[in-house]
Amino acid sequence: VFVEITLNRYDDHALEVFGASLARIPEVIEAHLVTGEYDYLVKVAVAGTRDYERFLRERLYRIEGIRHTRSTFALRAMKQSIGVDPLEIP
């Protein structure tokens, strides 16, 4: 599941606390501070929709400072690369 997250505040302390909170959640396998309409793009691994609902209620929504989230479920991975060095791409 890809989760777009918008925070209430954007100061350094709020971003640091939120990022540290995400890092402690085992279901979060990637978290990126991004530009655009939302603040974070987070990749979450769960077994299904019931586990995702539990993740939202028991983990993510307990982090202070979240204003809005939007979730997108990946149906199929079209490409996955691990360990690509961008300096070696022609």
MIDOSE-1310 file (N, C-alpha, C; in nm, 2 decimals, decimal comma, always signed):
residues 90
vfve	+0,09/-0,12/+0,00/+0,00/+0,00/+0,00/+0,09/+0,12/+0,00; +0,06/+0,22/-0,08/+0,13/+0,35/-0,09/+0,04/+0,45/-0,01; +0,09/+0,52/+0,08/+0,02/+0,61/+0,16/+0,08/+0,75/+0,15; -0,01/+0,84/+0,10/+0,03/+0,98/+0,10/-0,01/+1,05/+0,23
itln	+0,08/+1,12/+0,29/+0,05/+1,18/+0,42/+0,08/+1,33/+0,42; -0,02/+1,41/+0,47/+0,00/+1,55/+0,49/+0,00/+1,58/+0,64; +0,10/+1,66/+0,68/+0,11/+1,69/+0,82/+0,04/+1,83/+0,85; +0,02/+1,85/+0,98/-0,04/+1,98/+1,02/+0,07/+2,09/+1,02
rydd	+0,19/+2,05/+1,05/+0,30/+2,14/+1,06/+0,42/+2,09/+0,98; +0,51/+2,19/+0,94/+0,62/+2,15/+0,86/+0,76/+2,20/+0,91; +0,76/+2,23/+1,04/+0,89/+2,28/+1,09/+0,98/+2,16/+1,11; +1,11/+2,19/+1,13/+1,21/+2,08/+1,14/+1,18/+1,98/+1,25
hale	+1,14/+2,03/+1,36/+1,11/+1,94/+1,48/+0,99/+1,85/+1,44; +0,88/+1,90/+1,38/+0,77/+1,81/+1,35/+0,81/+1,71/+1,25; +0,89/+1,74/+1,15/+0,93/+1,65/+1,05/+1,02/+1,54/+1,11; +1,11/+1,58/+1,20/+1,20/+1,49/+1,26/+1,12/+1,39/+1,35
vfga	+1,03/+1,44/+1,43/+0,95/+1,35/+1,52/+0,87/+1,25/+1,43; +0,80/+1,31/+1,33/+0,72/+1,22/+1,25/+0,80/+1,11/+1,18; +0,92/+1,15/+1,12/+1,00/+1,06/+1,05/+1,05/+0,95/+1,15; +1,09/+0,99/+1,27/+1,13/+0,89/+1,37/+1,02/+0,79/+1,41
slar	+0,90/+0,84/+1,41/+0,78/+0,76/+1,45/+0,76/+0,66/+1,34; +0,77/+0,70/+1,21/+0,75/+0,61/+1,10/+0,86/+0,50/+1,10; +0,98/+0,54/+1,13/+1,09/+0,44/+1,13/+1,07/+0,33/+1,23; +0,99/+0,35/+1,33/+0,97/+0,25/+1,44/+0,86/+0,15/+1,40
ipev	+0,78/+0,18/+1,30/+0,67/+0,09/+1,26/+0,71/-0,02/+1,17; +0,70/-0,14/+1,21/+0,76/-0,25/+1,12/+0,69/-0,27/+0,99; +0,56/-0,23/+0,97/+0,49/-0,24/+0,85/+0,54/-0,14/+0,74; +0,60/-0,03/+0,79/+0,65/+0,07/+0,70/+0,79/+0,02/+0,65
ieah	+0,79/+0,00/+0,51/+0,91/-0,05/+0,45/+0,99/+0,06/+0,38; +0,92/+0,17/+0,35/+0,99/+0,28/+0,29/+0,91/+0,41/+0,33; +0,98/+0,52/+0,35/+0,92/+0,64/+0,39/+1,00/+0,75/+0,32; +0,94/+0,84/+0,25/+1,01/+0,95/+0,18/+0,94/+1,08/+0,20
lvtg	+1,02/+1,18/+0,24/+0,97/+1,32/+0,25/+0,98/+1,37/+0,11; +0,86/+1,42/+0,06/+0,85/+1,45/-0,09/+0,80/+1,60/-0,11; +0,81/+1,64/-0,23/+0,75/+1,77/-0,27/+0,62/+1,74/-0,33; +0,54/+1,85/-0,34/+0,41/+1,83/-0,41/+0,29/+1,85/-0,32
eydy	+0,18/+1,78/-0,34/+0,06/+1,80/-0,27/+0,06/+1,74/-0,13; +0,15/+1,65/-0,10/+0,15/+1,59/+0,03/+0,30/+1,59/+0,08; +0,32/+1,55/+0,20/+0,45/+1,57/+0,26/+0,53/+1,44/+0,26; +0,47/+1,32/+0,28/+0,54/+1,20/+0,28/+0,47/+1,10/+0,19
lvkv	+0,55/+1,01/+0,13/+0,50/+0,90/+0,05/+0,56/+0,78/+0,13; +0,47/+0,69/+0,18/+0,51/+0,58/+0,26/+0,46/+0,45/+0,20; +0,55/+0,35/+0,19/+0,52/+0,22/+0,14/+0,50/+0,13/+0,26; +0,38/+0,06/+0,26/+0,35/-0,02/+0,38/+0,32/-0,16/+0,33
avag	+0,37/-0,26/+0,40/+0,35/-0,40/+0,37/+0,25/-0,47/+0,47; +0,14/-0,51/+0,43/+0,04/-0,58/+0,52/-0,02/-0,70/+0,44; -0,08/-0,79/+0,51/-0,13/-0,91/+0,45/-0,26/-0,88/+0,37; -0,34/-0,79/+0,41/-0,47/-0,76/+0,34/-0,53/-0,64/+0,40
trdy	-0,66/-0,62/+0,36/-0,73/-0,50/+0,40/-0,76/-0,49/+0,55; -0,79/-0,60/+0,61/-0,81/-0,60/+0,76/-0,68/-0,56/+0,83; -0,57/-0,61/+0,79/-0,44/-0,57/+0,85/-0,41/-0,43/+0,82; -0,45/-0,38/+0,71/-0,42/-0,24/+0,68/-0,51/-0,15/+0,77
erfl	-0,63/-0,19/+0,78/-0,72/-0,11/+0,87/-0,66/-0,11/+1,01; -0,61/-0,22/+1,06/-0,55/-0,23/+1,19/-0,42/-0,14/+1,20; -0,34/-0,15/+1,09/-0,22/-0,06/+1,08/-0,26/+0,09/+1,10; -0,37/+0,13/+1,03/-0,41/+0,27/+1,03/-0,45/+0,30/+1,17
rerl	-0,54/+0,23/+1,23/-0,60/+0,26/+1,36/-0,50/+0,25/+1,48; -0,42/+0,14/+1,48/-0,33/+0,11/+1,59/-0,19/+0,17/+1,58; -0,15/+0,21/+1,46/-0,01/+0,26/+1,44/-0,01/+0,40/+1,38; -0,05/+0,41/+1,26/-0,03/+0,54/+1,19/-0,11/+0,65/+1,25
yrie	-0,24/+0,63/+1,27/-0,32/+0,74/+1,32/-0,29/+0,78/+1,47; -0,21/+0,70/+1,53/-0,17/+0,74/+1,67/-0,05/+0,83/+1,67; +0,01/+0,85/+1,55/+0,12/+0,95/+1,54/+0,06/+1,09/+1,54; +0,10/+1,18/+1,63/+0,05/+1,31/+1,63/+0,09/+1,39/+1,51
girh	+0,00/+1,48/+1,46/+0,04/+1,58/+1,36/-0,01/+1,54/+1,22; -0,08/+1,43/+1,20/-0,13/+1,40/+1,07/-0,26/+1,48/+1,04; -0,26/+1,55/+0,93/-0,38/+1,62/+0,89/-0,46/+1,54/+0,79; -0,40/+1,46/+0,70/-0,47/+1,39/+0,59/-0,39/+1,28/+0,54
trst	-0,45/+1,17/+0,50/-0,39/+1,06/+0,44/-0,47/+1,01/+0,32; -0,40/+0,95/+0,22/-0,47/+0,89/+0,11/-0,39/+0,77/+0,07; -0,47/+0,66/+0,06/-0,41/+0,53/+0,04/-0,43/+0,48/-0,10; -0,33/+0,41/-0,16/-0,34/+0,35/-0,29/-0,29/+0,21/-0,28
falr	-0,37/+0,11/-0,32/-0,33/-0,03/-0,32/-0,27/-0,06/-0,45; -0,15/-0,12/-0,45/-0,08/-0,17/-0,57/-0,14/-0,30/-0,61; -0,19/-0,31/-0,73/-0,25/-0,44/-0,78/-0,14/-0,53/-0,83; -0,04/-0,48/-0,89/+0,07/-0,56/-0,94/+0,19/-0,48/-0,96
amkq	+0,31/-0,53/-0,93/+0,44/-0,46/-0,95/+0,48/-0,48/-1,10; +0,50/-0,37/-1,17/+0,54/-0,38/-1,31/+0,69/-0,38/-1,32; +0,76/-0,32/-1,22/+0,90/-0,33/-1,22/+0,95/-0,31/-1,08; +1,05/-0,38/-1,03/+1,11/-0,37/-0,90/+1,26/-0,38/-0,92
sigv	+1,33/-0,28/-0,87/+1,48/-0,29/-0,88/+1,53/-0,26/-0,74; +1,63/-0,34/-0,70/+1,69/-0,32/-0,57/+1,84/-0,30/-0,59; +1,90/-0,20/-0,53/+2,04/-0,18/-0,53/+2,09/-0,12/-0,66; +2,02/-0,04/-0,73/+2,06/+0,02/-0,85/+2,15/+0,14/-0,82
dple	+2,27/+0,15/-0,88/+2,35/+0,27/-0,86/+2,32/+0,37/-0,97; +2,26/+0,48/-0,94/+2,22/+0,58/-1,05/+2,34/+0,63/-1,12; +2,46/+0,62/-1,07/+2,57/+0,67/-1,14/+2,62/+0,58/-1,25; +2,57/+0,45/-1,24/+2,61/+0,35/-1,34/+2,51/+0,34/-1,46
ip	+2,40/+0,42/-1,45/+2,30/+0,41/-1,56/+2,35/+0,50/-1,67; +2,35/+0,44/-1,79/+2,40/+0,52/-1,91/+2,31/+0,64/-1,95
